[in-house]
Amino acid sequence: MIEPEVAYCDLDGLLELAENFLSYIVQSVIKNRASELEVIGRDVEKLKTILPPFPRLRYDEAAAMLNEAHKRGEIENPFEYGNDFGSPDETWLSSQFDRPVMVHRYPAAVKAFYMEPDPEDRNFALCVDVLAPEGYGEVIGGSQRVSSYELLKSRIEHHNLPMEAFQWYLDLRRYGSVPHAGFGMGIERAVAWICGLDHVRETIPFARTLHRIYP
C-alpha cells in the first residue's frame, strides 16, 4: 500500500490529491513505458483519458444509480441501501465512466471508526473510494480522520474496541490536533488496472498461491 497522511487537509483536499496522484502515475507510465504497454497489449488510448477532474458521486447517488440499473435488467440483484458496495456494484458503477469515479460520503455505520463524520449529516462519513474503470474496482480508499480526542475515544468505546490498543492513537490528539486526511492505494490493484491484466496476482512480486507461500 501507498498511504499518505496529510495535515491540514479535509475531504475535498484529499479528493484532489487522489485524482492528481493517480493521473500523474498513469500519464507517467504512458510517457515513459509506452513500449512495455504495447508488448502486453494494453490499449493506451483508454489510459490517455485518465486526467482530472474525476467524476464524483455521493453514496446516495451511486446507490440510486445501481437500483435504476437493476430495474433495467443491467444488474442481477437490487442494491440494499446502507450496505457497502460489492464487486458487481463497483464494476457496474465504474463502467459508466471513462476514468476513475470517486464515491464519497458513505454511511458512517459501514466505515471505520476513525473517519470524521460529515458535519452536515453525521450519519455519513467524510470518506471516499476511488473505483478504477474497466471493472478493476477500488484502487484507493481514504477519509478525513477524526481529529477530536473526545469523539475518537467515544467511537472506540462504541465499537467495543480494546482501549489499551489505541492509547497511542488517542495520544496523537490528546493535546490538540488539526484537520487531517489520508488514503491507501493498493499498488498491485493499480498496476493490474494500468497494465490491463486479468488478475491482481499477476502483479504481486512474491505471489502466495495455493501451493506456494515462499518467494
URUR-V573252 format. One record per pair of residues at least 24 apart in sequence whose C-alpha atoms are under 7 Angstrom apart, sorted by the first residue. I is the first residue (numbers start at 0). J is the second residue. If there is no record, write none. Layout:
I,J + I,J
This chain:
0,183 + 0,184 + 0,185 + 0,186 + 1,183 + 1,184 + 1,185 + 1,186 + 2,181 + 2,182 + 2,183 + 2,184 + 3,181 + 3,182 + 3,183 + 4,180 + 4,181 + 4,182 + 5,179 + 5,180 + 5,181 + 6,177 + 6,178 + 6,179 + 6,180 + 7,177 + 7,178 + 7,179 + 8,178 + 8,179 + 8,180 + 9,143 + 9,178 + 9,179 + 9,180 + 10,125 + 10,126 + 10,142 + 10,143 + 10,180 + 13,180 + 13,181 + 18,51 + 18,53 + 19,51 + 22,49 + 22,50 + 22,51 + 25,49 + 25,193 + 36,194 + 41,194 + 41,195 + 48,97 + 48,98 + 49,98 + 53,98 + 53,99 + 53,100 + 53,101 + 54,100 + 54,101 + 55,100 + 55,101 + 55,102 + 56,101 + 56,102 + 56,103 + 57,102 + 57,103 + 57,104 + 58,102 + 58,103 + 58,104 + 58,105 + 81,106 + 82,109 + 83,109 + 86,136 + 89,130 + 89,136 + 90,134 + 90,135 + 90,136 + 93,130 + 93,131 + 93,132 + 93,133 + 93,134 + 94,132 + 94,133 + 94,134 + 96,132 + 97,132 + 98,131 + 98,132 + 99,129 + 99,130 + 99,131 + 99,132 + 100,129 + 100,130 + 100,131 + 101,127 + 101,128 + 101,129 + 101,130 + 102,127 + 102,128 + 102,129 + 103,127 + 103,128 + 112,154 + 112,155 + 113,144 + 113,145 + 113,151 + 114,142 + 114,143 + 114,144 + 114,145 + 115,143 + 115,144 + 115,145 + 135,192 + 138,184 + 138,185 + 138,188 + 138,189 + 139,182 + 139,183 + 139,184 + 139,185 + 140,182 + 140,183 + 140,184 + 141,181 + 141,182 + 141,183 + 142,180 + 142,181 + 142,182 + 143,179 + 143,180 + 143,181 + 144,179 + 144,180 + 146,172 + 146,176 + 146,177 + 146,178 + 147,172 + 148,172 + 148,173
